[in-house]
Amino acid sequence: MATSLWLFSTMTKDNAHIESKLSTLLASFLLILAGWGILFNSWNSSEITQPVRIAKQDRMDLAIQQEVELTKDPRTGIVPRERLTEAWKYTQALSLQQNSNKVSGAIPGVSWTERGPWQVAGRTRTLLVDPNDVTKKRVFAGSVGGGLWKTDDITVATPVWNPVNDLMANLAVTTIAAQPSNPQIIYFGTGEGYFNADAIRGEGIFKSTNGGTTWTQLTSTFPTANFQYVQKILVHPITNDVYAATRAGVFRSQNGGTSWTKVLGSGTGASTDRMADMEIGADNMLWVAAGIFTTDGIYSSTTGNAGSWTKMNTGANGFPTSGFQRIELATAPSDADRIYAVAQST
């Protein structure tokens, strides 16, 4: 200030009007600073020092960071945007290849009649003709995204399907089996385990002791990772043992689902835990197809005990040992020696 006043005092009379204007501006500036000081002192200090907090789910910077982590090349640490065109061309080539492999036209000599259900959309993974119905008209249907359904007459032109329980409407029901010695006991498994994009993770195994009227979730199977994807349930007609082929191996219960023991899988006789299918032959032989996006094979056992399984596709009997990654089985009820297998090529 002293220097400024000294400069102002040395101005000539011709610049006096400029000195007057500068003094007025300086006074105004000091008044403004004083006003701001009073205003800041009146504010709560916590309001000034506390930063504005934004919830993580609302932060765009974190969303961008997540997208980068999901799409970056782990070797370079950056998003390879220059490869997007090549990736698109590759997906188009795969699509054309799949279309060229499809077989068009109907199967000669085979005709199909649609039986429903028509009320809902979706995929039906399993069916069970109710063994408690002597007319064989009542049928249960398991939807892989819509729960368990039932019709009381499958033979009519337009069967009426109803959900068994509205609370189970979002379950992925993949397999249903009744106990042969007591058909009032029925089990169904949940969770579609074929790694498809629309697959829903399951919630274990459910059991009914009154022919499917009411159901109870087996606490031994939920929340247990071993039963998140149950591919097939079987009840042995002689021993009443319950078998569950899952994506974590084959499990057996000898007490109606209260507890389970792993009898086949990685470390218990097979090369993988991913079980695709399981069937019982006309002679009560147990058959298991192991491998989902992995190559394993077909196993058989007369007892179902751990360590009792024999791998069938050794190359000596005509069934290949490689070149496939999933097998579905069917056993002939009239001939214990006749087994059918359809395989997905690698």
Salt bridges, closest charged atoms under 4 A:
ASP61 OD2 - ARG59 NH2 2.79
GLU69 OE1 - LYS72 NZ 3.15
ASP73 OD1 - ARG75 NE 3.54
ASP73 OD2 - ARG83 NH2 2.71
GLU82 OE2 - ARG83 NE 3.89
GLU86 OE2 - LYS89 NZ 3.99
ASP130 OD2 - ARG138 NH1 2.84
ASP152 OD1 - ARG138 NE 3.44
GLU192 OE2 - ARG123 NH1 2.78
GLU192 OE2 - ARG125 NH2 2.31
ASP198 OD2 - ARG123 NH2 3.23
ASP273 OD1 - LYS262 NZ 2.73
ASP277 OD1 - LYS232 NZ 3.33
GLU279 OE2 - LYS232 NZ 2.55
ASP296 OD1 - LYS311 NZ 3.42
GLU328 OE2 - ARG326 NH2 3.21
ASP335 OD2 - ARG338 NE 3.89
